[in-house]
Amino acid sequence: MSEHERLLIRLGRILDQVARPHPFDEAVPVEVHASLWQLGVPCDELTTREELITRLWARKRSLLTVTQPGWGGGPRFTPPTAA
């Protein structure tokens, strides 16, 4: 498994923790803040869940575009079928 794939898995797990249903006044847990800092996503207790979700999805999208090969050739080519 590549480093990009591991990072995508970590981002997905943290997104699950941040984006889960929560009471309006519930803060993001301290251990989630620590994980975010390890991933290079600076935050503090005033950073909203919505802002964190936006940052995490932006990071995940950028990683997905790097790890997924393009089809090349434009719209006249179709992707290969699953075997």
Secondary structure, 3 states (H helix, E strand, C coil): CCHHHHHHHHHHHHHHHHHCCCCCCCCCCHHHHHHHHHCCCCCCCCCCHHHHHHHHHHHHHHHHHHHCCCCCCHHHCCCCCCC
